[in-house]
Amino acid sequence: QVQLVESGGGLVQPGGSLRLSCAASGFTPSFYAMSWYRQAPGKERERVATIAGTGGTTIYADPVKGRFTISRDNAKNTVYLHMNSLKPEDTAVYYCYAVRGADYYWGQGTQVTVSS
């Protein structure tokens, strides 16, 4: 059974940091590009960051460049999103996404709330 399970979300003050984790099972994530998406209330889901299967290439959305870092540990079948200098506008449900050709999988999401 394929699963992507996110964890690490929570409430953090502006300027704080969080690390999200996405644990994959039921498939070989090293063959897949992995991404983090987020969706704020009333807004479209947007891609935040992507990392290639080998981990050699990363892409970031402009709003998070310089603040977020995506990484992966293929030995642990886990992808991470390190989030620094968090802003209230980063508040959203964050989703993990895996894709390889026509195969794709979504996680269930983890809530991140940035508020004082």
C-alpha angles and dihedrals in degrees: 000000000000115000138172111189119189124201140164101069123132146116118315134168121247110278092028131119139236135180118214121200130201116196115198127203137166095041140046106265094189087074091055136073107236127209142180118223129181136201124197122198111284093006137103120261108261134194114247104179141347133201127193121239092258091046092236098114127051131179127193135194112244095247092060102036111128093014106060129052126193119204139162139209106202091186088062095036087233135131122198137202114202109199121193133174090023119200131201088250089063088070108121146106107280119214132195117222132189124192137177116165108304094348117093138159136193130205123223095252137242125235120240117189122184111194141131 
